[in-house]
Amino acid sequence: MKLSITMRALPALATLAACAVVGSAVAQSAPAAPVTGNAEAGRNKNSMCIGCHGIPGYKASFPEVYHVPMIAGQNAKYIEAALKEYASGARTHPSMVGIAKSLSQQDIADLAAYYSGLK
């Protein structure tokens, strides 16, 4: 009996499909490499931050009068968490949401390292 091309190719296709599923599962389960902040790089990325967070007693007027917190010396993990919450929408200040959404994970880590090192 002569096998058709489809019947001969079926085991190879099944193997490829299994490899794709396993490969996808491995890729999804692999933890992301931790991002390490670089304070010097953060110093070069702080132009969006300094205008509000660098002025003692500054109050923003959009969307309402809002006391802007000083972040110099703040814990790096707190700064990272806050920026990620703004980016995800868990925190809702419009200016901060826009800024946080424009930052990469590396930018967030760098800015956190920079501001946590200030006094």
trRosetta pair geometry for C-beta under 8 A, 3 or more apart (Angstrom, degrees):
i j d omega theta_ij theta_ji phi_ij phi_ji
3 7 4.5 -117 -172 84 101 127
3 8 5.3 115 119 -52 125 91
4 7 4.9 97 55 6 77 100
4 8 7.2 -148 95 -1 41 87
5 8 5.8 -62 -150 41 33 108
5 9 6.0 26 156 -17 69 113
6 9 5.8 -62 -142 41 27 107
6 10 6.6 50 154 -48 62 94
7 10 5.8 -30 -153 -3 32 121
8 11 7.8 -54 178 23 37 96
9 12 5.5 -65 -162 46 55 112
9 13 5.7 54 144 -25 85 108
10 13 5.7 -57 -142 38 30 110
10 14 6.3 31 159 -21 65 106
11 14 5.7 -54 -146 36 32 113
11 15 6.4 34 155 -20 64 105
12 15 5.7 -53 -150 35 32 113
12 16 6.5 32 152 -18 65 105
13 16 5.7 -52 -148 37 33 111
13 17 6.3 34 154 -20 65 105
14 17 5.7 -54 -148 36 31 112
14 18 6.4 32 153 -19 64 105
15 18 5.8 -54 -149 36 31 111
15 19 6.4 31 153 -19 64 106
16 19 5.7 -56 -149 36 32 112
16 20 6.4 34 153 -22 65 105
17 20 5.7 -53 -150 33 32 113
17 21 6.6 30 153 -17 64 104
18 21 5.8 -55 -150 36 32 110
18 22 6.2 27 155 -13 67 109
19 22 5.8 -57 -143 43 31 108
19 23 5.8 32 158 -20 66 111
20 23 5.8 -55 -141 40 26 112
20 24 6.2 28 157 -21 62 107
21 24 5.9 -56 -148 35 27 110
21 25 6.5 26 154 -17 63 107
22 25 5.8 -56 -149 37 31 111
22 26 6.3 30 154 -18 66 106
23 26 5.8 -54 -146 37 31 110
23 27 6.3 30 156 -18 65 107
24 27 5.8 -56 -147 37 30 111
24 28 6.3 25 156 -16 65 109
25 28 5.9 -59 -145 39 29 108
25 29 6.1 17 160 -11 66 113
26 29 6.1 -64 -141 43 27 103
26 30 6.3 38 158 -36 64 103
27 30 6.0 -46 -148 16 28 115
35 105 4.9 -173 -40 136 165 106
35 106 5.6 -137 -157 -89 126 58
35 108 7.8 66 107 68 147 92
35 109 4.5 -154 126 -34 109 154
36 109 6.4 134 128 162 13 142
37 41 7.9 -149 -176 61 61 110
37 42 6.5 22 -177 -48 104 127
37 76 6.5 -147 29 -162 156 133
37 80 7.9 -123 -56 -74 132 119
37 109 3.5 -147 -75 156 82 79
37 110 5.0 176 -152 -81 79 29
37 111 7.6 -96 -142 39 123 36
37 112 5.3 -110 -93 69 159 90
37 113 3.0 174 128 -31 122 120
37 114 7.6 -124 167 -15 119 66
38 41 3.9 57 89 14 112 114
38 42 6.5 174 90 -16 57 85
38 109 7.7 56 6 116 60 97
38 110 5.1 -17 53 -116 71 92
38 113 6.1 129 50 73 9 155
39 42 5.3 -55 -147 36 34 117
39 43 6.5 43 153 -27 66 97
39 110 7.3 172 -86 -164 18 64
39 113 4.3 -118 -69 131 69 100
39 114 4.5 135 -150 -87 66 57
39 117 5.0 11 -124 10 144 150
40 43 5.6 -44 -153 24 34 115
40 44 7.1 24 151 -9 60 104
40 114 7.7 176 -30 -92 12 99
41 44 5.9 -63 -159 41 36 108
41 45 6.4 23 148 -13 69 116
41 106 7.9 -47 128 157 148 98
41 110 4.3 -76 96 -142 104 135
41 114 7.8 -125 74 -53 53 116
42 45 5.5 -68 -143 44 35 106
42 46 6.3 52 158 -51 69 101
42 110 3.8 -177 -67 151 80 76
42 111 4.6 160 -142 -88 105 30
42 112 7.3 -126 -110 37 147 36
42 113 5.3 -180 -18 67 145 86
42 114 2.8 -150 107 -24 128 123
42 115 7.1 -113 157 -15 138 70
43 46 6.2 -39 -146 1 28 120
43 114 5.1 176 -54 -131 62 131
45 48 7.9 -28 159 21 68 96
45 107 5.7 -163 -178 -145 155 89
45 110 5.8 74 28 105 143 128
45 111 5.9 -97 94 -71 117 91
45 114 7.7 179 52 -4 93 153
46 49 4.6 -64 -164 46 77 115
46 50 5.2 81 136 -39 99 100
46 111 6.3 135 -89 -125 82 93
46 114 6.3 -128 -57 112 126 153
46 115 7.6 139 -111 -60 129 94
47 50 6.3 -44 -130 23 28 112
47 51 7.7 37 170 -25 53 99
48 51 7.4 -56 -170 17 27 109
48 99 5.1 159 153 -137 136 120
48 102 7.8 161 -82 73 171 132
49 52 7.1 -90 -174 50 40 84
49 53 5.0 -31 171 34 84 126
49 54 7.2 97 122 -31 75 97
49 71 7.3 -70 -177 46 124 139
49 99 7.7 126 -73 177 69 150
49 111 6.6 141 -37 -152 152 126
49 115 7.5 -97 153 -71 157 128
50 53 6.6 -72 -108 61 23 82
50 54 4.0 10 -161 -14 67 139
51 54 7.0 42 -20 32 11 105
51 55 7.6 -12 167 -15 33 115
52 55 6.8 -76 -161 26 24 104
52 58 5.8 -172 -162 117 57 146
52 60 5.9 2 -134 -70 126 113
52 68 4.6 -136 167 -147 99 159
52 95 7.7 103 -35 128 161 148
53 58 7.8 -124 -84 52 17 137
53 68 6.0 -128 -85 157 53 115
53 69 7.1 -3 -125 87 91 57
53 70 6.4 122 -172 -131 75 39
53 71 4.9 -14 -168 13 136 106
53 72 7.7 150 151 -28 101 78
53 115 7.8 -23 136 -121 144 134
54 72 7.9 79 -111 -42 63 116
55 58 3.7 80 87 -54 109 126
55 68 7.4 52 62 74 91 133
56 70 6.7 4 -107 -76 64 128
58 67 7.9 124 89 -157 50 51
58 68 4.6 -23 91 45 99 123
59 65 5.4 11 164 -169 123 87
59 66 6.4 155 -164 71 73 37
59 67 5.5 -38 -105 -95 85 49
59 68 6.6 -174 -106 -2 26 85
60 65 7.4 161 83 -148 48 38
60 66 4.7 -18 59 60 95 98
60 68 5.4 89 -22 -56 99 109
60 95 6.9 -112 -171 16 156 154
61 64 7.5 -72 -166 161 44 17
61 65 5.7 -9 -113 -91 63 63
61 66 7.7 -170 -78 19 19 77
62 94 7.0 -78 139 65 97 120
62 95 6.4 99 93 -44 108 117
63 94 5.8 80 -34 10 109 128
66 93 7.0 127 -174 -127 169 124
69 74 8.0 68 137 -71 119 141
70 73 7.8 20 129 37 104 98
70 74 7.9 171 115 -40 63 107
71 74 4.7 -59 -163 7 63 134
71 79 6.1 91 -170 -104 122 114
71 115 4.8 -11 126 -177 103 142
72 115 5.8 -114 -100 -161 41 78
72 118 3.7 -74 -151 104 94 122
72 119 6.5 2 150 92 107 3
73 115 7.6 -76 4 159 28 70
73 116 7.0 51 -153 -153 17 38
73 118 5.7 -92 -43 91 65 67
73 119 5.1 71 -78 -115 117 44
74 78 5.6 -104 162 78 103 123
74 79 5.5 117 102 -56 118 101
74 115 6.1 -4 45 133 95 111
74 116 6.2 -82 80 -96 54 67
75 78 4.2 82 73 4 97 110
75 79 7.0 -172 91 -9 50 83
75 116 6.1 28 -160 -121 19 114
76 79 5.7 -55 -148 36 34 110
76 80 6.3 34 154 -18 67 106
76 112 4.1 94 -158 155 78 102
76 113 5.8 34 -123 -81 132 45
76 115 7.6 145 -100 71 67 81
76 116 3.8 -53 -59 -37 83 156
77 80 5.7 -53 -147 38 32 113
77 81 6.2 32 155 -20 65 107
77 112 7.4 91 -54 -176 19 140
78 81 5.7 -55 -145 38 29 110
78 82 6.2 29 156 -20 65 107
79 82 5.8 -55 -146 36 28 111
79 83 6.4 25 157 -15 64 108
79 108 7.9 173 127 -177 87 78
79 111 6.8 -139 150 113 130 89
79 112 4.0 167 85 -116 119 86
79 115 5.7 140 -101 71 161 129
79 116 6.5 -131 5 -53 135 96
80 83 6.0 -60 -148 38 28 107
80 84 6.3 24 156 -16 65 110
80 108 5.5 93 -130 152 75 107
80 109 6.5 28 -103 -91 120 55
80 112 4.5 -12 -53 -73 85 158
81 84 5.8 -59 -147 40 29 110
81 85 6.2 30 154 -21 65 107
82 85 5.7 -56 -148 35 30 111
82 86 6.6 31 153 -18 64 102
82 91 6.7 13 -162 -10 69 160
83 86 5.7 -50 -149 35 34 111
83 87 6.3 33 152 -18 65 107
83 100 4.8 179 -166 -126 71 108
83 103 6.4 -36 175 65 128 151
83 108 4.8 -178 99 -132 145 109
83 111 7.2 104 -64 76 158 132
83 112 7.4 -119 7 -59 134 104
84 87 5.5 -54 -146 39 33 113
84 88 6.2 25 156 -14 66 110
84 100 7.4 -162 -72 -174 15 125
84 108 6.7 66 -57 -156 81 160
85 88 5.9 -58 -140 42 30 105
85 90 4.0 -79 -159 71 85 115
85 91 4.4 70 124 -8 105 103
86 89 7.9 45 -179 -67 27 21
86 90 7.6 -74 -54 56 22 74
86 91 4.7 -44 -79 70 63 111
86 92 8.0 -169 -128 -56 66 15
86 93 6.9 -41 -121 49 112 86
86 96 4.5 -97 -134 137 146 100
86 97 5.1 -145 180 -91 87 49
86 99 7.4 -3 131 68 144 82
86 100 3.6 129 96 2 113 160
86 101 7.6 -113 126 -35 86 71
87 97 7.3 149 -90 -149 28 57
87 100 4.0 -125 -58 137 78 106
87 101 5.1 146 -132 -81 76 54
87 103 7.0 -102 -79 54 130 96
89 92 6.9 32 -167 -91 59 76
89 97 6.9 47 -99 -131 56 120
91 96 6.8 -39 115 103 117 133
91 97 7.4 -163 96 -74 76 85
92 97 6.5 -2 -151 -55 36 128
93 96 4.2 52 81 23 108 113
93 97 6.5 177 79 -20 51 85
94 97 5.7 -53 -141 32 28 113
94 98 6.5 26 162 -16 63 106
95 98 6.0 -59 -155 36 29 110
95 99 6.4 22 153 -13 65 110
96 99 5.7 -56 -143 41 34 109
96 100 5.8 31 161 -19 70 111
97 100 6.0 -57 -139 40 24 107
97 101 6.2 24 161 -20 62 110
98 101 6.1 -58 -147 34 24 109
98 102 6.8 19 156 -18 59 109
99 102 5.9 -66 -159 33 32 109
99 103 7.0 31 150 -27 66 107
100 103 5.8 -55 -155 24 38 115
100 108 7.8 49 -147 -94 80 110
103 107 4.0 -137 -160 91 89 131
103 108 5.2 108 137 -56 130 81
103 111 7.4 -53 -140 0 144 138
104 107 4.6 106 48 1 72 100
104 108 7.2 -133 95 -3 42 85
105 108 5.7 -51 -151 35 33 114
105 109 6.5 32 152 -16 65 106
106 109 5.8 -55 -147 39 33 110
106 110 6.1 32 154 -20 66 108
107 110 5.7 -58 -146 38 28 111
107 111 6.2 25 158 -16 66 108
108 111 6.1 -56 -145 38 26 107
108 112 6.2 27 156 -18 62 110
109 112 5.7 -57 -146 38 28 112
109 113 6.3 30 155 -20 64 106
110 113 5.8 -55 -148 35 30 110
110 114 6.3 29 154 -19 64 107
111 114 5.6 -54 -146 37 32 112
111 115 6.1 18 162 -8 68 109
112 115 6.3 -59 -138 44 26 100
112 116 5.9 24 164 -19 64 114
113 116 6.1 -58 -139 38 22 109
113 117 6.5 19 160 -18 58 113
114 117 6.2 -73 -160 35 25 107
114 118 7.2 24 151 -27 63 104
115 118 5.7 -48 -152 20 41 114
